[in-house]
Amino acid sequence: MRTVAIFEAKNRLSELLNAVEQGEEITITRHGSPVARIVSINTSSQGEPGQRERVAGAMAHLRNLRQGNTLGTSLAEAIEDGRD
């Protein structure tokens, strides 16, 4: 993974995009701190290894937490109460 400063990224954007198309990841920094990462659209859609499983596990955990819990009112009433 290559790291470049914002100024350099602005001046060499086409070159950096060519590198990204070839599979490279580019981190852009401001004053030495990372602020963005450029990755291929094909790579980013896949996510990190195991990400899908972690998200599925988190969703299952949230579903378990809501078991037996209710609002104590209808959803429409809760929404209307929140508008006050």
N, C-alpha and C positions, 0 to 999 in steps of 0.2 A: 504494500500500500504506500503510495507516494503522498507526501504532504507538501502543499504549496501555500504561500501567503496570498491574500486577496488580490493585491496589486498584480502579482504574477499570474494569477488565475484569470484576471480580466484581460491581460495582455496576450495570454496563450490559450484562450478558451477552446478554439478549434483543435489545437494540438491535444489538449486534455480530453476533449470529447472523443477524439480518435483513439486515445489510449483506453478510455472507458469502454468503447465499443469492442476493444480487444480483450476485455475482461478485467482490466485494472481498476482498482478503487482509488479515488483521489480524495484526500481530506484537505479542506480549505481552512486556513487559520487566520485569525485576526490577533495581532500582537502576541503571536505564539500560542494562542489558545484555539483549539478546534471549534469551529462554528458550523461546519457543514461537511457532508460527504457526498461525492458524486459516484454513483454506481450505475451499471447498465440496467435499463428498465427490465430486462429479462431476469437479471439477478435479484433485483429488489422484489419482484413479484413472488419469488420463491421463498423469501424470508430466510431467517437463520435456521440452521439445522435444529430440529426439535421444537421450533416455534409453534407449529400447528398443534403439537401435543400439549405444550404448556398452556396455550389458549384454551384448548378443549378441557383441560384439567381445571383451569380457573373458572370456566363457565359451569362445569359440573359442581364445583365447590359453591358457587353462588346459588345454583339451583337448590342445593342441599340446605343452605342457610335460610332460604325463604320457606322451606317446608314448615307448615303449621303457623306461619306468620301471616296476618292479614292487616289491612289498613283500618279495619273497624268501621268502614264506610264504603260507599261505592266509589269507583274511580272518578266518575263525573263530579260527585260531591267533593272529593279531595282536590280535584283540579279547580273547582269553583272556589273552595276555601283558600287555595293558594293564590288566587287572584286578588284577594282583599289587601 
